[in-house]
Amino acid sequence: MEQIQQYRQPLVTATGIFLGFMLKFVTEWMPISFVDNKIRDSIVAAGTLPSIALLVVVLYRILRLVEPERQLEFYKTTLHLFIIGISLPFFSMVVIMLRKLVLVLT
């Protein structure tokens, strides 16, 4: 674990913080979701649910011990999953903003 040890704790912390924000958002969003704007809420759900799932996988992977010969490859894959996991909600927000812009301009 010496190769990636200095990166483990920051990734655990960042994943935990982001996962906490996502779960807090979902608990506040769920009671009012799919009432007024089903398309917008579907886009939010499509970005949020896979994001939470990926972040849980990242947390599991980074806390798991792997064989020394596979550490670097394993960490790189975990980091890619983390980046995808934190990017999904932002991409869904961009889609919602673009959709709203198109609706306003038409």
C-alpha positions as CSV (number, residue, x, y, z in Angstrom):
1,M,0.0,0.0,0.0
2,E,3.0,2.3,0.1
3,Q,2.5,3.5,-3.5
4,I,-1.0,4.9,-2.9
5,Q,-1.1,5.4,0.8
6,Q,-0.7,9.2,0.6
7,Y,-3.7,9.3,-1.8
8,R,-6.0,7.0,0.1
9,Q,-7.1,9.3,3.0
10,P,-7.8,12.3,0.8
11,L,-9.9,10.2,-1.6
12,V,-11.8,8.7,1.4
13,T,-12.4,12.2,2.8
14,A,-13.5,13.6,-0.6
15,T,-15.8,10.7,-1.3
16,G,-17.4,10.9,2.1
17,I,-18.0,14.6,1.9
18,F,-19.4,14.4,-1.6
19,L,-21.6,11.4,-0.7
20,G,-22.9,13.2,2.4
21,F,-23.9,16.2,0.2
22,M,-25.6,13.9,-2.3
23,L,-27.5,12.1,0.4
24,K,-28.6,15.3,2.0
25,F,-29.7,16.7,-1.3
26,V,-31.7,13.5,-2.1
27,T,-33.5,13.5,1.3
28,E,-34.6,17.1,0.7
29,W,-35.5,16.5,-2.9
30,M,-37.4,13.3,-2.7
31,P,-40.6,14.6,-1.0
32,I,-41.1,17.2,-3.7
33,S,-39.8,15.2,-6.7
34,F,-41.9,14.2,-9.7
35,V,-44.8,16.5,-8.8
36,D,-44.5,19.5,-10.9
37,N,-41.7,18.9,-13.4
38,K,-41.3,15.2,-14.2
39,I,-38.7,15.7,-17.0
40,R,-36.4,17.9,-14.8
41,D,-36.7,15.4,-11.9
42,S,-36.0,12.5,-14.2
43,I,-32.8,14.2,-15.3
44,V,-31.9,14.9,-11.7
45,A,-32.5,11.2,-10.8
46,A,-30.6,10.0,-13.8
47,G,-27.5,12.0,-12.5
48,T,-27.9,11.5,-8.8
49,L,-28.7,7.8,-8.4
50,P,-25.7,6.5,-10.4
51,S,-23.5,9.0,-8.7
52,I,-24.4,7.8,-5.3
53,A,-23.9,4.2,-6.4
54,L,-20.5,5.0,-7.9
55,L,-19.4,6.9,-4.8
56,V,-20.3,3.9,-2.6
57,V,-18.2,1.6,-4.9
58,V,-15.3,4.1,-4.8
59,L,-15.4,4.1,-1.0
60,Y,-15.5,0.3,-0.9
61,R,-12.6,0.1,-3.3
62,I,-10.4,2.6,-1.7
63,L,-10.8,1.1,1.8
64,R,-10.2,-2.4,0.4
65,L,-6.6,-3.8,0.5
66,V,-5.3,-5.2,-2.8
67,E,-2.2,-7.1,-3.7
68,P,0.9,-4.9,-4.0
69,E,1.4,-5.7,-7.7
70,R,-2.0,-4.4,-8.6
71,Q,-2.2,-1.3,-6.3
72,L,-1.5,1.4,-8.9
73,E,-3.9,0.0,-11.5
74,F,-6.6,-0.6,-8.9
75,Y,-6.2,3.0,-7.6
76,K,-6.4,4.5,-11.1
77,T,-9.6,2.7,-11.8
78,T,-11.0,3.8,-8.5
79,L,-10.0,7.4,-9.3
80,H,-11.7,7.2,-12.6
81,L,-14.9,5.9,-11.0
82,F,-14.7,8.8,-8.5
83,I,-14.4,11.4,-11.2
84,I,-17.3,9.9,-13.1
85,G,-19.3,9.8,-9.8
86,I,-18.8,13.4,-9.0
87,S,-19.3,14.5,-12.6
88,L,-22.7,13.0,-13.2
89,P,-24.7,15.4,-11.1
90,F,-23.0,18.3,-12.7
91,F,-23.7,17.1,-16.2
92,S,-27.4,16.5,-15.3
93,M,-27.5,20.1,-14.0
94,V,-26.0,21.4,-17.2
95,V,-28.7,19.4,-19.2
96,I,-31.4,20.9,-17.1
97,M,-30.0,24.5,-17.6
98,L,-29.7,24.0,-21.3
99,R,-33.3,22.6,-21.5
100,K,-34.6,25.6,-19.5
101,L,-32.6,27.9,-21.8
102,V,-34.2,26.3,-24.9
103,L,-37.7,26.6,-23.3
104,V,-37.1,30.2,-22.5
105,L,-35.8,31.1,-26.0
106,T,-38.6,29.3,-27.8
